[in-house]
Amino acid sequence: MAVPKRKISKSKKRSRRHHQKMKTPNIAWDPNLGEYRLPHYVSQKEVYKGEE
């Protein structure tokens, strides 16, 4: 069984996990619909690229 030779400090452990945090969604304003929506997704009004 693999056992670490020395204790890993909290800062080393946290810096290794730093990139695993939640990211904010990339919400963009759509002037055609007048609402916010995610890029490349259908809007709340079920419209995508001007088509239903």
Backbone as CSV, one residue per row, in Angstrom:
resi,resn,N_x,N_y,N_z,CA_x,CA_y,CA_z,C_x,C_y,C_z
1,MET,0.837,-1.183,0.000,0.000,0.000,0.000,0.879,1.241,0.000
2,ALA,0.521,2.207,-0.817,1.320,3.423,-0.925,1.034,4.353,0.254
3,VAL,2.085,4.731,0.930,1.962,5.618,2.078,2.888,6.809,1.834
4,PRO,2.380,8.038,2.011,3.256,9.190,1.802,4.381,9.236,2.834
5,LYS,5.541,9.650,2.372,6.700,9.686,3.257,6.599,10.833,4.257
6,ARG,6.001,11.961,3.815,5.852,13.118,4.688,4.437,13.670,4.603
7,LYS,4.073,14.434,5.626,2.748,15.049,5.647,2.682,16.154,4.585
8,ILE,1.581,16.184,3.874,1.378,17.232,2.868,0.671,18.393,3.548
9,SER,1.224,19.592,3.408,0.652,20.756,4.079,-0.709,21.124,3.472
10,LYS,-1.486,21.877,4.227,-2.809,22.302,3.766,-2.704,23.161,2.513
11,SER,-1.675,24.017,2.452,-1.535,24.893,1.290,-1.208,24.101,0.019
12,LYS,-0.385,23.073,0.141,-0.074,22.225,-1.020,-1.318,21.480,-1.498
13,LYS,-2.073,20.944,-0.543,-3.283,20.204,-0.875,-4.322,21.118,-1.518
14,ARG,-4.502,22.311,-0.965,-5.498,23.248,-1.500,-5.090,23.816,-2.844
15,SER,-3.800,24.032,-3.066,-3.362,24.553,-4.361,-3.542,23.500,-5.450
16,ARG,-3.447,22.237,-5.084,-3.677,21.169,-6.043,-5.153,21.096,-6.420
17,ARG,-6.039,21.417,-5.487,-7.474,21.363,-5.730,-8.047,22.712,-6.166
18,HIS,-7.226,23.686,-6.380,-7.681,25.052,-6.649,-8.529,25.141,-7.920
19,HIS,-8.210,24.380,-8.944,-8.918,24.469,-10.215,-10.253,23.730,-10.188
20,GLN,-10.601,23.043,-9.105,-11.830,22.257,-9.051,-13.027,23.055,-8.574
21,LYS,-12.856,24.360,-8.350,-13.963,25.155,-7.819,-15.052,25.366,-8.874
22,MET,-16.234,25.732,-8.429,-17.353,25.978,-9.333,-17.101,27.267,-10.107
23,LYS,-17.439,27.250,-11.370,-17.270,28.433,-12.206,-18.626,29.099,-12.426
24,THR,-18.611,30.405,-12.586,-19.854,31.118,-12.855,-20.287,30.840,-14.288
25,PRO,-21.581,30.666,-14.530,-22.030,30.391,-15.888,-21.808,31.590,-16.799
26,ASN,-21.543,31.311,-18.050,-21.243,32.343,-19.030,-22.555,32.851,-19.633
27,ILE,-23.294,33.662,-18.877,-24.592,34.173,-19.320,-24.360,35.437,-20.135
28,ALA,-25.012,35.502,-21.295,-24.846,36.648,-22.185,-26.211,37.261,-22.484
29,TRP,-26.232,38.570,-22.703,-27.459,39.279,-23.048,-27.753,39.080,-24.532
30,ASP,-28.970,38.655,-24.840,-29.398,38.467,-26.231,-30.308,39.631,-26.609
31,PRO,-29.830,40.573,-27.415,-30.660,41.739,-27.748,-31.867,41.397,-28.615
32,ASN,-31.804,40.319,-29.374,-32.944,39.936,-30.215,-34.142,39.502,-29.378
33,LEU,-33.876,38.790,-28.272,-34.951,38.304,-27.412,-35.220,39.230,-26.231
34,GLY,-34.216,40.036,-25.877,-34.365,40.926,-24.731,-34.253,40.206,-23.407
35,GLU,-33.439,39.163,-23.348,-33.246,38.408,-22.110,-31.845,37.824,-22.081
36,TYR,-31.446,37.355,-20.888,-30.165,36.684,-20.725,-30.331,35.200,-21.043
37,ARG,-29.281,34.607,-21.629,-29.312,33.174,-21.905,-27.891,32.661,-22.054
38,LEU,-27.738,31.336,-21.973,-26.438,30.715,-22.175,-26.141,30.633,-23.666
39,PRO,-24.904,30.884,-24.088,-24.559,30.741,-25.500,-24.718,29.292,-25.966
40,HIS,-25.187,29.091,-27.168,-25.375,27.782,-27.797,-26.466,26.956,-27.118
41,TYR,-27.386,27.593,-26.427,-28.514,26.919,-25.780,-29.816,27.580,-26.204
42,VAL,-30.906,26.837,-26.170,-32.224,27.371,-26.475,-32.645,28.277,-25.334
43,SER,-33.306,29.402,-25.655,-33.717,30.366,-24.640,-34.980,29.905,-23.926
44,GLN,-35.420,30.694,-22.947,-36.642,30.396,-22.204,-37.861,30.400,-23.118
45,LYS,-37.823,31.224,-24.158,-38.938,31.325,-25.100,-38.847,30.268,-26.207
46,GLU,-37.946,29.314,-26.046,-37.719,28.223,-27.000,-37.354,28.747,-28.391
47,VAL,-36.435,29.709,-28.421,-35.949,30.295,-29.669,-34.436,30.092,-29.729
48,TYR,-33.942,29.665,-30.893,-32.504,29.489,-31.089,-32.141,30.043,-32.465
49,LYS,-31.284,31.030,-32.494,-30.849,31.689,-33.730,-32.034,32.212,-34.544
50,GLY,-33.009,32.794,-33.855,-34.155,33.376,-34.532,-35.207,32.394,-34.991
51,GLU,-35.046,31.120,-34.710,-36.020,30.109,-35.117,-36.609,29.418,-33.895
52,GLU,-37.873,29.024,-33.986,-38.496,28.315,-32.870,-38.183,26.837,-32.929
